[in-house]
Amino acid sequence: MGPPPSPPPALPHRELEFGSETAGACGAGIAWVRRTLDDWHLPAENGDAVLVAGELLANAAQHAGGVLRLSFDHRGSVLRIAVTDPSPDPPRLGEHRPDAIGGHGLFLVDRLTVNWGTRREGSGKTVWADLPLPP
């Protein structure tokens, strides 16, 4: 009888916690996204991951009282990007108006990801999006 099978490898997970000062959250978050993609040997030119994370960060900063946490989970061919903020109000995907200035963030997230949603997190929420990764 041989040795017991090895446990499956841990799924890559990373988090970036933001303190009470989130004024530079978008810039810091995007830099963190680029480093994480590079560390995981995912295509650094994967602009979709940077764009989706940037939109989720910007939405939290502009509409939900700030950014508390940014996290990545790499699950096979899917990258889950999640942003936690202090507001319990879920984001709303309204009618997209291409001629409008602004208001395109959640529309882009919806178009670029295979799935997205929100879940309660304490007194706030986490907005997550699953991005397909190239083979």
C-alpha positions as CSV (number, residue, x, y, z in Angstrom):
1,M,0.0,0.0,0.0
2,G,1.5,3.3,-1.0
3,P,1.5,6.7,0.7
4,P,-1.9,8.5,1.1
5,P,-2.7,10.8,-1.7
6,S,-1.6,14.4,-1.4
7,P,-4.2,17.0,-0.6
8,P,-5.2,19.2,-3.5
9,P,-3.1,22.3,-3.8
10,A,-4.5,25.4,-2.1
11,L,-6.4,27.7,-4.3
12,P,-4.5,31.0,-4.8
13,H,-6.1,33.7,-2.8
14,R,-4.9,37.2,-2.1
15,E,-6.4,40.2,-0.2
16,L,-5.6,43.8,0.1
17,E,-7.1,45.5,3.2
18,F,-7.6,49.2,3.2
19,G,-7.4,51.3,6.3
20,S,-9.7,54.1,7.2
21,E,-8.1,56.3,4.6
22,T,-9.2,55.1,1.2
23,A,-8.5,58.2,-0.9
24,G,-5.9,56.4,-2.9
25,A,-7.7,53.0,-3.0
26,C,-8.2,52.9,-6.8
27,G,-4.6,53.6,-7.6
28,A,-3.2,51.3,-4.9
29,G,-5.7,48.6,-5.9
30,I,-4.8,48.7,-9.5
31,A,-1.1,48.5,-8.8
32,W,-1.8,45.5,-6.5
33,V,-3.9,43.8,-9.3
34,R,-1.0,44.1,-11.7
35,R,1.5,42.7,-9.1
36,T,-0.8,39.8,-8.3
37,L,-1.4,38.9,-12.0
38,D,2.4,38.9,-12.4
39,D,3.0,36.8,-9.3
40,W,0.5,34.3,-10.5
41,H,2.0,34.2,-14.0
42,L,-1.3,35.3,-15.5
43,P,-1.0,37.5,-18.5
44,A,0.0,40.9,-17.2
45,E,-1.6,42.4,-20.3
46,N,-4.9,41.1,-19.2
47,G,-6.5,44.5,-19.3
48,D,-9.9,43.0,-18.5
49,A,-8.9,42.1,-14.9
50,V,-7.4,45.5,-14.4
51,L,-10.5,47.2,-15.9
52,V,-13.0,45.1,-13.9
53,A,-11.1,45.6,-10.6
54,G,-10.8,49.3,-11.4
55,E,-14.5,49.7,-12.0
56,L,-15.4,47.8,-8.8
57,L,-13.0,49.9,-6.8
58,A,-14.3,53.2,-8.3
59,N,-17.9,52.2,-7.7
60,A,-17.1,51.5,-4.1
61,A,-15.2,54.7,-3.7
62,Q,-17.8,56.9,-5.4
63,H,-21.1,55.3,-4.4
64,A,-20.6,53.1,-1.4
65,G,-18.6,55.1,1.2
66,G,-15.1,53.7,0.3
67,V,-13.2,50.5,-0.2
68,L,-12.6,48.1,2.7
69,R,-11.0,45.2,0.9
70,L,-10.0,43.9,-2.5
71,S,-9.5,40.2,-3.1
72,F,-8.6,37.8,-5.9
73,D,-9.3,34.1,-6.1
74,H,-7.8,32.1,-8.9
75,R,-10.0,29.0,-9.6
76,G,-8.8,27.2,-12.6
77,S,-10.0,29.1,-15.6
78,V,-11.8,31.8,-13.6
79,L,-10.5,34.8,-11.7
80,R,-12.9,36.1,-9.0
81,I,-12.4,39.8,-8.2
82,A,-14.2,41.0,-5.1
83,V,-14.4,44.5,-3.5
84,T,-15.9,45.0,-0.1
85,D,-17.4,48.3,1.0
86,P,-19.3,49.7,4.0
87,S,-22.7,50.2,2.2
88,P,-25.4,47.6,2.4
89,D,-27.0,48.9,-0.8
90,P,-26.4,46.6,-3.8
91,P,-25.3,48.0,-7.1
92,R,-27.9,48.4,-9.8
93,L,-27.3,47.7,-13.5
94,G,-29.5,50.3,-15.1
95,E,-30.1,50.9,-18.8
96,H,-26.9,51.5,-20.6
97,R,-26.7,54.8,-22.4
98,P,-23.7,54.8,-24.7
99,D,-23.9,58.6,-25.2
100,A,-23.8,59.4,-21.4
101,I,-20.7,60.7,-19.7
102,G,-20.1,58.1,-17.0
103,G,-22.3,55.4,-15.8
104,H,-20.6,52.7,-17.8
105,G,-18.7,50.8,-15.0
106,L,-21.2,48.1,-14.1
107,F,-22.2,47.7,-17.7
108,L,-18.6,46.9,-18.5
109,V,-18.3,44.5,-15.6
110,D,-21.5,42.8,-16.8
111,R,-20.1,42.5,-20.4
112,L,-16.6,41.3,-19.5
113,T,-17.4,38.7,-16.8
114,V,-19.1,35.4,-16.9
115,N,-21.0,36.2,-13.7
116,W,-21.2,38.9,-11.1
117,G,-23.2,39.6,-8.0
118,T,-23.2,40.9,-4.4
119,R,-23.3,39.4,-0.9
120,R,-23.8,40.9,2.5
121,E,-20.6,41.4,4.5
122,G,-21.3,42.6,8.0
123,S,-23.0,45.9,7.8
124,G,-21.8,46.4,4.2
125,K,-21.4,44.2,1.1
126,T,-19.0,42.5,-1.3
127,V,-19.4,42.9,-5.0
128,W,-17.7,40.1,-6.9
129,A,-17.1,39.3,-10.6
130,D,-15.9,36.1,-12.2
131,L,-13.6,36.8,-15.2
132,P,-12.7,34.0,-17.6
133,L,-8.9,33.4,-18.0
134,P,-7.3,32.5,-21.2
135,P,-6.2,28.8,-21.5
